[in-house]
């Protein structure tokens, strides 16, 4: 790297160009006063000519500086201006980027989860301060000399947005591989968008690839909006199926259905990675069961909600396995339903695989896995309006699922909701309410639960 002179105060000696971005250049220099190496972001000359842009750059630098005392956020040492060009002096991170490590040998899950936890700490702190990153990706996750991960470029994405005006209709701010669906659609970017991007980073670290990689950035951005999430356990040989439910929530198409904090997302991944691998093939979609209570927002992510500018549509089917036995084929049931999200109708076609219920087995106790499979089958009956048949099955599954609720196995919450909803449909609201309230206690006051409770109370008052 050649030395550049005259572009920074003399305090910052021997500045060498380390990289360029949309807003300017990054230099590595020696701080003579404090005797340390620093990184310096310098606003591009063409942008520095605009006084409003210079002020905006300074303001965003101060925003980043306020965060720099938080763990795992890059430290800002100085903010200034030289030769009419504003600059930010920050901690020099010599350990490279997470992008470098993703491109290298396979990352051990323990290391990946530790790095994700550090990134989550930084993001949650920023969100608590009202700051959204907008461009969470491996290239913005750097390592210091001790190997600790630090998040960089807080505030810069918003500055790019406001300065270059790239969020005009038809344009998208961010990096295609890590775009939340709402970003890809040009909608408001929130803390939930950052958490989605972190989920993509996690998926990439644990499987070695992004979930929606395509031949072009445009195709990849569109896939975030329109395509179902490939199960991570199918792509990462060492991953237990329990991670699929975690990623389904982390990468939900609807922001409200994602984890409430980045730390919660990572904690769920840690727990899921500790889950034992199944000793026999599991029933359901792609080697791991997709929770069936699609009327609940948390489960909506498992169906693919296509939230485009026009009609939303989703197709999710397991397909027919030519190797299946006649008994397995008979156990499959295709369910077609309409759900409404944000006022838009969504058609969902899915196939569930479950052991068929029979009168002879109706008194045999169920374990949690069997109860979850039977819940899937009962849900199919529920969606066809076969309420009495569904009720008989839900009355068996719910007791068997009691006390099993976990982020990676949420069937207790789904079963309670399904039973409550079914009891309400057959006119037994007083019995339905305790089950609906139990579902609410397990996973929050979600809109379908709230609606069902309100409807039932209206009938019993």
C-alpha positions, 0 to 999 in steps of 0.5 A: 500500500503506497503512503498518501500525504496531505490527506489527513492531519500530521498526527496520523502518519503514513496513511496507506489506502486499505479500501474504497466504498460508496462514501469514500476511502479507508486508510490505515495510519499511525497515530503519533500522539497515542502511539497506535495504529488506527483505521480512518474513514475519509469522505469522498471528495465529490461528496465533501463538496456538499456542506449538507453531506459533510454535516450528515457524515459528521452526525452519523460519525457521532452516532457511531461514536456513541455506540463505540463504548458497547461490547463488540462495537468498533471503537471510534477515537476521533471525528474531524475534518481536514482539507474540507473532507470529514473523517472518522478515526477508529480502532484498527482491526487486524484480524480480517473479516468474517467474510474471509473466514467464511471463504476459508475452511469449514467453520466449527459450529462452536466458533460460529455460535460464539461469533454470532453471540458477539455480533448479537450483543453489538446489534442489541445494544445498537437497537437499544439506542435506536440505531439500525445497521441496515447492512449486517454481513460478514464483511462488516464483522471484523476481528481484533488482534485477540480474535474478538468479533467487532461490528463496524459501519453503524450509521453508514448505511443510513448515510448512504441512503440519505446522501445518494438517495438510493431508496427511491422507488425500484431501488434497494439498500443493502447487500443482496445476499443478506436482505430482509424481504422488506428491504428487498421490497423497498419498505421500512428497515428496522431492527428486525431487518438486522436480525434477519441479516444476522440469521442469514449470516448464521445460516451461512456459517453453519452450512457453508452457503447462504440459503438463497444464493443465485447467479445474480444479485437481483435473483437472490434479492427476489428469492428472499421475498418469494422462496421458501427457506431450504432446511439448514439441516439438509445442507449442514451434515452435522446440524440437527433438525432442531435448527430448522425451526430456529431458522424458520423463525429467524428468517420469517418473511414477516418482521413481526414473526422473527425473534425479539432480540438478536441474543434470543436468536443465537440462544435458540441456535445454541440450544438447537445445536445441542439437540441430539440427532434423530435415531430414525427418519423424522416425519414431515417436511424435508427430514424435519417436521414443519409446525402445522399451526399455520394460523399462528404468525410464528408458524407462517414463516414455515409456509413461505409468505410471498409479500410482493406488490401484488397478490401473495402466493405460496406453495410448499409441498414435500413432493412424492418420493418414488421410494415411499412404501404404500403405507407411507404414501397413504399417511401423506395428506395434502392440505390447501388453505387460505390465510390472510397476512396484512390484508393479502390472501395467501394460498398454502399447499403443503403435504404432511406425513403422519401416522394415520389415527385408528380406533384401535390405537386411540387409547395408546399413550403418545410420546411427544414426537407421535403427538406432534405428528398427530397434531399435523394430521388433525390440523389438516382435518381442521383446515377442511372444516372437519372439526369433530374429527380434528377435536378427537385427535387434538384432545389426545395430542395436547395432554401428550405435549404438555410441558414440552414447549421449546423454541425448537419444538413449539408444538405445545403452543400450536396444539393448545391453539388448535384445540382451543380454536376447534372447541370454539368452532363446535360451540364450546367456548368456555372449554376453549378459553383455557387452551387459548390462554395457555397458547398465549402464555407460551408464545405471546399475545399473537394476533390470531390468538387475540382474535380467537380469545376475543371471539370466544369471550364475545360468545360467552358474555 
